[in-house]
């Protein structure tokens, strides 16, 4: 609790027809979309990786 944790998805998992199924082949994902998302996260995390910014902690009290 209080530690930011993120899951990054590149598609809507509730409507993804191939996720964890036999039909989930390398040709089924939208690789261009995945690449754009990965690049965006890489660019946006540069200042954190460089130590210029830090992730803020969640105030647990505010969640209750």
Secondary structure as UniProt FT lines:
FT   HELIX           13..15
FT   TURN            19..20
FT   TURN            22..23
FT   TURN            26..28
FT   HELIX           31..44
FT   HELIX           46..49
FT   TURN            50..51
FT   HELIX           60..63
//
